[in-house]
Amino acid sequence: MLIPTKKAADKPDNASAGLAIVLVGEDEYIFCPVREKAYKVNNKPEEKVRFWWLYRLKNDYGYPFDQLAVEVPVKVGSTEAKKKADIVVYTDASHKTPRIFIEVKKPNRKDGVDQLKVYMNATGCRLGVWSNGAPPHSYLLRIEPTETREEADWRELRNIPRRTENLDDVDSPITRKELAPVTDFLDILRECEDYIKAHEGVSPFEELFKLIFAKLYDERANLKNDDSPAKFRVGVFESPELARRRIDNDLFEPAKKRWSGVFKEGDEIQLSDQTLAFCVSALQKTYLLKSDSDVLGSAFEVMINPGMKGDKGQYFTPRHVIQMCIDVLDPNEHQTIYDPACGSGGFLIAAMDKVFKKIEDGRDDRSEILENQKDYASQNVFGMDYDHTIAKVAKAYMLIWGDGRSNIAVSDGLNEDSWTDDALSKFTHGTGKARRLRKFDLIATNPPFAGDHAAEETIAKYDLSIRQSAKGPVRAQKVARDKLFVERCIKMLAPLGRMAIVLPRGTLKNYSDENVRRYILKYTRVVAVVGLGGEMFKPFTNTKTCVLFLQKRPEPLTSVDEAKDDPKVVYAVTERPGKDKSGRLIRGKDGNIISDLPDIAAYIKKKATFLKA
């Protein structure tokens, strides 16, 4: 939403000059063409959005100003709604029959759609618009209740009709050029989730996940140029049954075959026809393959019940922590990277993003760029997670970002005896007794750091399960998961390989964890330590955490006393963690997280020393 600005000696007195902010000294004025007077709009961003829409309705949609009204009281039942309608477009200048209700909000606000639906339900109006001035604007169609459905239903439209158009005119096929990268994916998913919970007895996440893959298949297979029509859509007058047949047969079935590692052969979309139509209409205008990976990944993560991981002490890592780790590790296209507790794949995606940009910066042939990016994603990026649902998210996330899904395994990263043949082929070398864990150039991970592992067959594999006692070495009956992951990561790191690992701060200071610190010093050189504070993983946990940056020694030390000859460790503590005390992210006006972690990453890269392999 751009509004031109001009200076003047007096505030405007007519609309002939079009939409503009008129500066009179330090005051901002916009002329309202409906109320025919100038309004002061200093510090009133919502008013600016309203005026932008008034002029847009006239100039882009052809509605004369005498068919528009603002601040319209709406009767709901026997009383008036608490809030007046921001803009109403009437069928004619008599202002008897509303054709379109428009609810406006200031930039970055996401609420107000429910209020818009109240106006439409109360008046029987079929068309509505919600907008905060930034695309994508939400164009709603109200579908009347039926004998079998007591409440009105809702669909997303591509646009609203112009003054001379009917609904049929906005029902033409959606083409690729009309799709837009999504900026509010979480809001869309939550809207669909609420609808599914209200009408179905199935998992919202599982069903939305299927629809997202059907959408991805449409974008990859069918949208070959800007004029290609999308099959993932529901027409204004299309029956939900017909839409369902197309989504099932033309999109989801071939998507299952193309990405067989994500779905089982017998998987089907369990939603009713009407619910499927609602969800498809909410997703149909998005362009997932062109959307920012952070927007999609964060939304996927929130869709998963946080308790699913929280009770095992593993939490989704904040994106700015991930970015700091990857910036310091600085991967290139020839290095492999692994996360043994990858969750939704945040570290792996950040690595792919960084390497993709390096590949693009170093070449000028587009086809060569794409080929090298695909090679890196499919051959160099590896992840594992014990949870099937979360690993599914990682596969989807990597598919969207670079088709690196083939190297994500659903397995216990701590015990190779439980791995599938596919996981063994990717993460080990050799066979039988000669089988050895694969070693990677880089490891970046935030392993579970709460709870103990008590399975004897797993613990027996780890040196850190052995403690010294008066009677000599004794194997513990249980060991904290994070300590086992420390050893597993070090064993799977190549000589001179680099690692970033998130750990509880207590691991670096507790007397009882001295054996862990000695193990780390014996096999790796501590390059840097970053304190993250207690807010970083709120609201899931108050545990104070840190990031260790390590480099594998070519040979282990015979005594940890030799570590005194290592280069000095670089230490840093965040003073601006990017989260408040309740765990909410702190963002600036540009939407970026306000944090000093980028500065810390730059400081470490300047001061720290990684030996070259």
C-alpha positions in Angstrom: 0.0 0.0 0.0 1.7 3.2 -1.2 0.1 6.5 -0.7 1.8 9.5 -2.5 2.7 12.5 -0.3 2.7 16.1 -1.2 3.1 19.4 0.6 0.5 22.2 0.6 -0.3 25.4 2.4 -3.8 24.2 3.3 -5.6 20.9 3.8 -7.3 19.4 0.7 -10.9 20.3 0.0 -11.8 17.9 -2.8 -11.0 14.5 -4.2 -10.2 15.6 -7.8 -6.4 15.1 -7.2 -6.9 11.5 -6.2 -5.5 9.7 -3.1 -2.6 11.6 -1.4 -1.4 12.5 2.0 -1.2 16.2 2.1 1.4 17.6 4.5 0.4 20.9 6.0 3.4 21.7 8.3 3.7 18.6 10.4 0.1 17.5 10.0 -1.0 14.8 7.5 -4.4 15.1 5.8 -6.3 12.8 3.4 -9.5 13.9 1.7 -12.4 11.5 2.3 -14.4 11.3 -1.0 -17.4 9.8 0.8 -17.8 12.2 3.6 -16.4 15.0 1.5 -14.0 16.5 4.0 -10.3 16.2 4.9 -9.3 14.1 7.9 -6.1 14.4 9.9 -4.4 11.0 9.8 -1.3 11.5 11.9 -0.6 8.2 13.7 -3.7 6.6 12.3 -2.5 3.8 10.0 -5.9 2.1 9.9 -7.5 5.2 8.5 -4.9 5.3 5.8 -5.8 1.8 4.8 -9.5 2.8 4.7 -8.8 5.8 2.4 -6.6 3.6 0.2 -9.5 1.2 -0.3 -12.1 4.0 -0.9 -10.0 5.3 -3.8 -9.2 1.8 -5.0 -12.9 0.9 -5.2 -13.4 3.9 -7.4 -10.3 3.6 -9.6 -9.8 -0.1 -9.9 -13.3 -1.6 -9.4 -15.4 1.3 -10.9 -17.7 1.9 -7.9 -18.7 5.6 -7.8 -18.2 7.3 -4.4 -22.0 7.7 -4.0 -22.3 3.9 -3.8 -19.9 3.8 -0.9 -20.4 4.5 2.8 -18.1 4.4 5.8 -18.6 3.8 9.6 -22.0 2.1 8.9 -24.0 0.7 11.9 -25.1 -2.9 11.3 -28.1 -4.4 13.1 -27.3 -7.8 14.5 -30.6 -9.4 15.8 -32.4 -6.7 17.8 -29.4 -4.6 18.5 -26.6 -2.9 16.6 -23.1 -4.5 16.4 -20.6 -2.9 18.9 -18.4 -1.8 16.0 -19.5 -0.1 12.8 -18.6 -1.5 9.4 -15.5 0.3 8.0 -16.7 0.4 4.4 -19.9 -0.8 2.7 -20.3 -1.0 -1.1 -23.9 -0.8 -2.0 -25.7 -2.0 -5.2 -26.7 1.6 -6.0 -26.7 5.1 -4.7 -29.8 4.5 -2.6 -27.7 2.6 0.0 -30.5 0.1 0.6 -28.7 -3.2 -0.3 -25.1 -3.9 0.7 -23.1 -5.7 -2.0 -19.7 -5.8 -0.3 -18.5 -5.3 3.3 -14.9 -4.2 3.8 -13.1 -4.6 7.1 -9.8 -2.7 7.3 -6.9 -3.0 9.9 -3.6 -1.2 10.3 -0.6 -2.9 8.8 0.6 -6.1 10.5 -2.8 -6.6 12.3 -4.3 -10.0 11.5 -7.7 -9.9 13.4 -11.1 -8.8 12.1 -12.2 -11.5 9.8 -14.7 -12.8 12.4 -16.2 -9.3 12.7 -16.5 -9.1 8.9 -18.5 -12.4 9.0 -20.8 -11.0 11.6 -21.8 -8.1 9.3 -22.3 -10.5 6.3 -24.4 -13.0 8.3 -26.5 -10.2 9.8 -27.3 -8.7 6.4 -27.2 -11.7 4.1 -24.4 -10.0 2.1 -22.4 -12.6 0.1 -19.2 -10.6 -0.5 -16.6 -9.4 2.0 -13.0 -8.1 2.0 -10.5 -8.1 4.8 -7.3 -6.0 4.4 -4.5 -4.5 6.4 -3.2 -2.8 3.3 -0.7 -5.5 2.3 -1.4 -8.4 0.1 -2.8 -11.0 0.1 -6.1 -9.4 0.9 -8.8 -11.8 1.9 -11.8 -11.9 -0.4 -14.7 -13.9 1.2 -17.8 -15.5 -0.3 -20.7 -16.3 2.0 -22.5 -19.5 1.1 -26.1 -19.7 2.5 -27.0 -22.4 5.0 -29.0 -25.4 3.8 -31.4 -27.9 5.3 -28.4 -30.1 6.4 -26.1 -27.2 7.3 -27.4 -24.7 9.8 -24.5 -22.2 9.6 -23.3 -20.2 6.6 -20.1 -21.5 4.9 -17.2 -19.5 3.6 -14.9 -19.7 0.6 -11.9 -17.5 -0.4 -12.3 -15.8 -3.8 -9.5 -14.6 -6.0 -11.0 -11.1 -6.0 -14.2 -9.2 -5.7 -16.3 -8.3 -8.9 -16.0 -4.9 -10.4 -19.2 -2.7 -10.6 -20.1 -4.2 -14.0 -19.2 -7.8 -13.1 -21.0 -10.7 -11.6 -19.6 -13.5 -9.4 -19.2 -15.6 -12.6 -16.6 -13.1 -13.7 -14.2 -13.8 -10.8 -14.6 -17.6 -11.2 -12.1 -18.0 -14.1 -9.2 -20.4 -13.5 -6.4 -19.3 -11.2 -3.1 -19.0 -13.1 0.4 -19.2 -11.8 0.9 -15.4 -12.2 -2.0 -14.8 -9.8 -0.5 -16.8 -7.0 1.5 -15.0 -4.2 4.2 -16.1 -1.8 2.5 -16.5 1.6 3.3 -14.2 4.5 0.6 -15.4 6.9 0.7 -19.1 6.5 0.2 -19.8 10.2 -3.0 -17.7 10.2 -4.3 -19.7 7.2 -3.5 -23.0 8.8 -5.1 -22.0 12.1 -8.3 -21.0 10.3 -8.4 -24.4 8.5 -7.5 -26.1 11.8 -10.4 -24.5 13.6 -12.8 -25.4 10.8 -11.7 -29.0 10.8 -12.0 -29.3 14.6 -15.5 -27.9 14.4 -16.7 -30.2 11.7 -14.5 -33.4 11.6 -13.2 -36.0 14.0 -9.7 -36.3 12.4 -6.3 -34.8 13.0 -6.1 -31.3 11.5 -2.4 -31.5 11.1 -2.5 -34.9 9.2 -5.2 -33.7 6.8 -3.7 -30.3 6.2 -0.4 -31.9 5.5 -2.0 -34.0 2.7 -3.6 -30.9 1.2 -0.3 -29.0 1.3 1.4 -31.8 -0.6 -1.4 -31.9 -3.1 -0.8 -28.1 -3.5 2.9 -28.6 -3.9 2.4 -31.3 -6.5 0.2 -28.9 -8.5 2.8 -26.1 -8.3 5.6 -28.5 -9.4 3.8 -30.6 -12.0 1.2 -28.3 -13.5 2.3 -24.6 -13.2 4.9 -24.6 -15.9 4.4 -20.9 -16.9 2.6 -17.8 -15.8 -0.5 -18.7 -17.8 -0.8 -22.3 -16.5 -4.1 -22.9 -14.7 -4.0 -24.3 -11.2 -5.9 -27.5 -10.4 -5.7 -26.9 -6.7 -8.8 -24.6 -6.4 -12.5 -24.6 -5.7 -14.6 -22.5 -8.1 -17.2 -20.1 -6.8 -20.0 -22.3 -8.2 -18.2 -25.6 -8.2 -19.7 -28.3 -6.1 -17.5 -29.6 -3.2 -17.9 -33.1 -4.7 -16.4 -32.2 -8.0 -13.5 -30.2 -6.4 -12.8 -33.2 -4.2 -12.6 -35.6 -7.1 -10.0 -33.4 -8.8 -7.9 -32.9 -5.7 -7.9 -36.6 -4.9 -7.4 -38.0 -8.4 -5.3 -35.3 -10.2 -3.2 -34.1 -7.3 -3.0 -36.2 -4.1 -2.8 -39.6 -5.7 0.2 -38.7 -8.0 1.7 -36.7 -5.1 1.8 -39.9 -3.0 3.6 -41.7 -5.8 6.1 -38.9 -6.4 6.9 -38.5 -2.7 6.4 -42.1 -1.5 8.8 -41.6 1.4 6.3 -39.1 2.9 3.0 -41.0 2.6 1.9 -44.6 2.8 0.2 -46.1 -0.3 -3.1 -46.4 1.5 -3.2 -42.8 2.8 -6.3 -40.9 1.8 -7.7 -37.4 2.5 -10.2 -38.0 5.4 -12.0 -34.6 5.2 -15.6 -34.3 4.1 -16.2 -32.7 0.8 -17.4 -29.4 2.3 -14.4 -29.2 4.7 -12.0 -30.0 1.9 -13.5 -27.2 -0.2 -13.2 -24.7 2.7 -9.5 -25.6 3.2 -8.6 -25.6 -0.5 -10.2 -22.2 -0.9 -8.1 -20.9 1.9 -4.9 -22.2 0.4 -5.5 -21.8 -3.3 -4.1 -18.3 -3.8 -0.7 -19.1 -2.1 2.5 -19.9 -3.9 4.3 -22.2 -1.5 7.4 -22.9 -3.6 8.1 -19.2 -3.8 7.4 -18.5 -0.1 10.0 -17.8 2.5 11.2 -21.0 4.3 11.0 -19.4 7.7 7.3 -18.5 7.2 6.4 -22.0 6.2 8.7 -23.8 8.8 7.4 -21.8 11.7 3.8 -22.5 10.7 4.5 -26.2 10.4 6.1 -26.3 13.8 3.2 -24.5 15.6 0.8 -26.9 13.9 2.4 -29.8 15.8 1.3 -30.0 19.4 4.2 -28.6 21.4 3.7 -31.2 24.1 4.6 -33.9 21.6 8.2 -32.8 21.9 8.1 -30.9 25.1 7.6 -33.9 27.3 10.8 -35.4 25.9 12.8 -32.2 26.5 13.2 -31.3 22.8 11.9 -27.9 21.6 11.9 -26.2 18.2 14.9 -24.1 17.9 14.3 -20.4 17.4 15.2 -19.4 13.8 17.7 -16.7 14.9 19.7 -19.2 17.0 19.8 -21.6 14.0 21.0 -18.8 11.8 23.8 -17.9 14.2 25.0 -21.5 14.3 25.0 -21.9 10.5 26.6 -18.5 9.9 29.5 -19.6 12.2 29.8 -23.1 10.7 29.7 -21.5 7.2 28.9 -24.6 5.1 29.9 -25.0 1.5 28.5 -27.2 -1.3 31.2 -29.8 -0.9 30.6 -30.5 2.8 28.1 -32.9 4.3 25.9 -31.7 7.2 23.9 -33.9 9.7 21.4 -33.3 12.5 20.7 -36.5 14.5 17.7 -34.9 16.2 16.5 -32.8 13.3 12.9 -32.1 14.4 11.4 -30.0 11.5 14.7 -29.6 9.8 15.5 -26.0 10.8 19.3 -26.4 10.9 19.4 -28.3 7.6 17.2 -25.8 5.8 19.3 -22.9 7.1 22.4 -24.7 5.8 20.7 -25.3 2.4 19.7 -21.7 2.2 23.3 -20.5 2.9 24.8 -22.9 0.4 22.2 -22.2 -2.3 23.1 -18.5 -2.1 26.8 -19.3 -2.5 26.0 -21.5 -5.5 24.0 -18.8 -7.0 26.6 -16.1 -6.3 29.4 -18.2 -7.9 27.6 -19.0 -11.2 25.7 -17.2 -13.9 24.1 -20.2 -15.7 20.6 -20.7 -14.3 20.3 -24.4 -15.2 23.7 -25.1 -13.7 22.7 -23.2 -10.5 19.6 -25.3 -10.1 21.4 -28.5 -10.9 24.1 -27.8 -8.3 21.6 -26.8 -5.7 19.6 -30.0 -6.2 22.8 -32.1 -6.0 23.7 -30.5 -2.7 20.3 -30.9 -1.2 20.0 -34.6 -2.2 23.6 -35.7 -1.6 25.0 -33.6 1.3 22.1 -32.8 3.7 21.1 -35.5 6.3 18.8 -35.6 9.2 17.1 -38.1 11.6 14.3 -37.8 14.2 12.5 -40.5 16.3 9.1 -38.9 15.7 7.3 -39.9 12.5 5.1 -36.8 12.4 7.9 -34.3 13.0 10.2 -36.1 10.5 7.3 -35.7 8.0 7.5 -31.9 8.6 11.2 -32.0 7.9 10.6 -33.8 4.6 8.0 -31.4 3.6 10.1 -28.4 4.6 13.1 -29.6 2.7 10.9 -30.5 -0.3 9.7 -27.0 -0.5 13.1 -25.5 0.0 15.2 -27.8 -2.2 14.1 -31.4 -2.7 16.5 -32.7 0.0 13.8 -34.9 1.6 15.5 -38.2 0.6 18.0 -38.1 3.4 15.7 -37.7 6.4 15.2 -40.9 8.4 12.6 -41.7 11.0 14.8 -43.5 13.6 16.3 -43.2 17.0 19.5 -41.2 16.4 21.1 -42.9 19.5 20.8 -46.5 18.5 21.8 -47.8 15.1 20.5 -51.3 15.9 17.0 -50.0 15.6 17.6 -48.3 12.2 15.8 -49.4 9.0 17.8 -50.7 6.1 17.3 -47.3 4.4 18.7 -45.5 7.4 21.6 -47.9 7.7 22.5 -47.3 4.0 22.6 -43.5 4.5 24.2 -43.2 8.0 26.6 -46.2 8.2 29.4 -47.8 6.1 30.1 -51.6 5.8 28.0 -54.5 6.9 27.7 -56.8 9.9 30.4 -56.5 12.6 32.4 -54.3 10.2 29.6 -51.7 10.1 30.7 -48.2 11.2 28.9 -45.0 11.7 29.2 -42.5 8.9 31.2 -39.3 9.6 30.0 -35.9 8.5 31.9 -32.6 7.8 29.4 -30.5 9.8 26.9 -31.3 12.6 24.4 -28.8 13.8 21.8 -29.9 16.4 19.6 -29.1 19.4 19.2 -32.5 21.0 16.7 -33.4 23.7 18.1 -32.0 27.0 15.7 -33.3 29.5 15.0 -36.8 30.7 17.1 -39.9 30.9 17.7 -42.8 28.6 17.4 -46.1 30.4 17.5 -48.7 27.5 20.4 -50.9 28.3 21.0 -51.9 24.7 21.5 -48.2 23.9 23.4 -47.1 26.9 25.9 -49.9 26.5 27.2 -48.2 23.3 28.4 -45.0 25.1 31.6 -44.3 27.0 29.7 -41.5 28.9 27.5 -44.2 30.5 30.6 -45.4 32.5 31.4 -43.7 35.8 34.3 -44.2 38.1 33.5 -45.6 41.5 35.4 -46.9 44.5 35.2 -50.4 42.9 36.3 -49.2 39.5 34.4 -48.3 36.3 30.6 -48.9 36.6 28.0 -48.5 33.8 25.1 -46.3 34.8 21.5 -47.6 34.6 20.3 -44.4 33.0 22.0 -41.4 31.3 20.7 -38.0 30.3 19.8 -37.8 26.6 21.8 -34.7 25.9 25.0 -36.4 27.1 24.4 -39.4 24.8 23.9 -37.0 21.9 27.1 -35.2 22.7 29.1 -38.5 22.3 27.1 -39.6 19.3 27.7 -36.3 17.5 31.4 -36.4 18.2 31.7 -40.0 17.0 29.8 -39.0 13.7 32.0 -35.9 13.1 34.8 -36.3 10.7 38.4 -35.3 11.8 38.6 -31.5 11.7 34.8 -31.4 11.2 32.9 -28.5 12.8 29.9 -28.8 15.1 27.3 -26.5 16.8 25.3 -28.1 19.6 22.7 -26.5 21.9 23.2 -27.7 25.5 21.9 -26.9 29.0 24.3 -24.4 30.6 24.6 -26.8 33.6 26.6 -29.3 31.4 29.4 -26.7 31.4 29.4 -26.0 35.1 27.8 -28.9 37.1 30.3 -30.9 39.2 28.5 -34.1 38.2 29.1 -33.4 34.5 32.9 -33.2 34.7 33.2 -36.5 32.7 31.2 -34.9 29.8 33.5 -31.9 29.7 36.6 -34.1 29.8 35.1 -36.2 26.9 34.5 -33.1 24.9 38.0 -31.8 25.5 39.6 -35.1 24.7 38.0 -35.5 21.3 37.3 -31.9 20.2 38.6 -28.4 20.5 36.2 -25.9 22.0 36.2 -23.0 19.6 33.4 -20.8 21.0 30.7 -20.7 23.6 27.5 -18.6 23.4 25.2 -18.1 26.4 21.6 -17.9 25.3 20.0 -17.1 28.6 16.7 -18.4 30.1 14.2 -16.8 27.7 15.3 -18.4 24.5 13.3 -21.6 24.9 10.3 -20.1 26.7 7.4 -20.8 26.9 8.4 -24.5 26.7 11.2 -24.4 29.4 13.1 -22.0 31.6 16.4 -23.9 31.2 19.3 -21.7 30.5 21.1 -22.9 27.4 24.3 -22.3 25.5 25.7 -23.2 22.1 29.1 -25.0 21.9 31.1 -24.6 18.7 33.5 -27.5 18.5 36.1 -28.9 16.1 37.0 -32.6 16.0 40.6 -33.3 16.8 42.6 -35.3 14.2 43.5 -37.6 17.1 42.1 -37.6 20.6 44.3 -36.2 23.4 46.1 -38.6 25.7 45.4 -36.2 28.6 43.0 -33.3 28.8 45.9 -31.2 30.2 47.1 -30.9 26.6 44.1 -28.8 25.8 45.8 -25.8 27.5 47.8 -25.5 24.2 44.6 -24.9 22.2 43.8 -21.4 20.8 41.7 -19.3 23.2 38.0 -20.0 23.4 35.8 -17.2 22.2 33.0 -16.4 24.7 29.8 -14.4 24.2 26.5 -13.9 26.0 23.4 -12.6 24.3 22.0 -9.4 25.8 19.2 -9.1 23.3 17.9 -12.7 22.9 15.1 -11.7 20.6 12.4 -12.9 23.1 10.6 -11.3 26.0 10.2 -12.9 29.4 7.1 -14.8 28.3 8.8 -16.3 25.3 7.3 -14.2 22.6 9.6 -13.1 19.7 10.5 -9.4 19.7 10.3 -8.0 16.1 11.0 -4.7 14.6 8.7 -2.8 12.2 10.3 -4.7 9.3 9.3 -8.0 10.9 12.9 -9.0 11.7 13.7 -10.4 15.1 15.5 -7.8 17.3 18.5 -9.7 18.5 22.3 -9.4 18.9 22.9 -13.0 17.7 23.9 -11.8 14.2 26.5 -9.6 15.8 27.7 -12.5 18.0 28.1 -14.7 14.9 30.2 -12.0 13.2 32.3 -11.6 16.3 33.0 -15.3 16.5 33.9 -15.5 12.9 36.4 -12.7 13.4 38.0 -13.9 16.6 37.7 -17.8 16.5 40.0 -20.2 14.7 38.8 -23.2 12.9 41.6 -25.4 11.4 41.2 -26.3 7.8 40.8 -29.9 6.8 
